[in-house]
Structure formats: C-alpha cells, structure tokens
Amino acid sequence: MQAERVNADGSTYMETIKFNFSPPKAFTMEWVDGPMKGTKNTHTYTPMGNKTKVEVEGDFVAKGMDDKALRSAVLSMLAEVFDEDNAQLRAFK
C-alpha cells in the first residue's frame, strides 16, 4: 500500500507499507519506503471469550527521531490501530 501521510505541521510525505495478512489471527506490517523504512511489526489476535487479546511486537525505526519522539509516535499509531480494530471487531459480531 502506498499512502500520503500528514505530519503534525501539515506537511505531507509518501510511504509504502507491505502487509501480510493471516486472518483471523494476525497481520504483519513492514515499511519498505518512507521515513519509517525498516519498521516491521506484527499484530496477533487471541480470542478470550467475549474479548480479544491484541499483542503487538516489532522493531520501530524513524529517520530523524530520537527514542522519546519515536516512542510517542508509535504509541499514538498503536492507539489509532486499536480504535480501528475495536470498531471492526464490534461490527464483526
């Protein structure tokens, strides 16, 4: 997938992300171009009765970001993914 993304300052950039889906258990994302090139993470889903456990693990890199800024950006991205996943899981029921 290739997408144009928007920075906090309103500027934009392009990135390319490769997805590998293993429904319904997991998916892997790998940034192959853009400022996060080299980042790879896996989201794994485990059914737990009427809930789903979500585990994310990976290596995150970003050009020009120190560890604190990268951590903040990754946590923000994971919160966004969680909200999107949660909405889809509710619709799936």
C-alpha positions as CSV (number, residue, x, y, z in Angstrom):
1,M,0.0,0.0,0.0
2,Q,1.3,3.4,-0.8
3,A,-0.2,6.4,1.1
4,E,0.3,10.1,1.5
5,R,0.6,10.9,5.2
6,V,0.3,14.2,7.0
7,N,2.8,15.5,9.6
8,A,1.6,17.5,12.7
9,D,2.9,20.6,11.0
10,G,0.6,20.0,7.9
11,S,3.4,18.9,5.6
12,T,3.0,15.6,3.8
13,Y,5.1,12.6,2.8
14,M,4.7,9.4,0.9
15,E,5.3,5.9,2.4
16,T,4.9,2.4,1.2
17,I,3.8,-0.4,3.6
18,K,3.7,-4.1,2.9
19,F,1.0,-6.1,4.6
20,N,1.0,-9.8,5.2
21,F,-2.4,-11.0,6.4
22,S,-3.0,-14.2,8.3
23,P,-6.8,-13.9,9.1
24,P,-8.2,-14.1,11.6
25,K,-5.1,-14.5,13.8
26,A,-2.6,-11.8,12.8
27,F,-1.1,-9.4,10.3
28,T,2.4,-8.0,9.8
29,M,3.3,-4.5,8.5
30,E,6.6,-3.7,7.0
31,W,7.6,-0.2,5.9
32,V,9.6,-0.5,2.7
33,D,9.8,3.2,1.8
34,G,9.4,6.5,3.6
35,P,10.6,7.9,6.9
36,M,9.9,4.7,8.8
37,K,11.6,2.4,6.3
38,G,12.8,-0.7,8.2
39,T,10.0,-0.8,10.7
40,K,8.3,-4.1,11.0
41,N,5.6,-5.2,13.5
42,T,3.1,-8.0,14.0
43,H,-0.4,-7.7,15.5
44,T,-1.7,-11.0,16.9
45,Y,-5.2,-11.6,18.0
46,T,-6.2,-14.2,20.6
47,P,-9.9,-14.9,21.3
48,M,-10.7,-14.8,25.1
49,G,-14.4,-15.5,25.4
50,N,-16.3,-12.3,24.6
51,K,-13.0,-10.3,24.4
52,T,-9.9,-10.4,22.1
53,K,-6.4,-10.1,23.3
54,V,-4.2,-8.0,21.0
55,E,-0.4,-8.3,21.1
56,V,1.9,-6.1,19.1
57,E,5.6,-6.7,18.8
58,G,8.2,-5.3,16.4
59,D,11.1,-3.1,15.6
60,F,10.3,0.6,15.0
61,V,12.7,3.0,13.3
62,A,12.2,6.6,12.1
63,K,14.6,8.9,10.4
64,G,15.5,12.0,12.5
65,M,13.6,10.9,15.6
66,D,15.1,10.4,19.0
67,D,13.9,7.4,21.1
68,K,11.4,9.6,23.1
69,A,9.8,11.0,20.0
70,L,9.7,7.6,18.3
71,R,8.1,6.0,21.4
72,S,5.4,8.7,21.4
73,A,4.7,8.3,17.7
74,V,4.5,4.5,17.9
75,L,2.1,4.7,20.9
76,S,-0.1,7.1,19.0
77,M,-0.1,4.9,15.9
78,L,-0.9,1.8,18.1
79,A,-3.8,3.7,19.7
80,E,-5.2,4.6,16.3
81,V,-4.9,1.0,15.1
82,F,-6.6,-0.2,18.3
83,D,-9.5,2.1,17.8
84,E,-9.9,1.0,14.2
85,D,-9.6,-2.7,15.1
86,N,-12.0,-2.3,18.0
87,A,-14.6,-0.8,15.7
88,Q,-14.2,-3.6,13.2
89,L,-14.4,-6.3,15.8
90,R,-17.7,-4.8,17.1
91,A,-19.1,-4.8,13.5
92,F,-17.9,-8.4,13.1
93,K,-20.1,-9.7,15.9
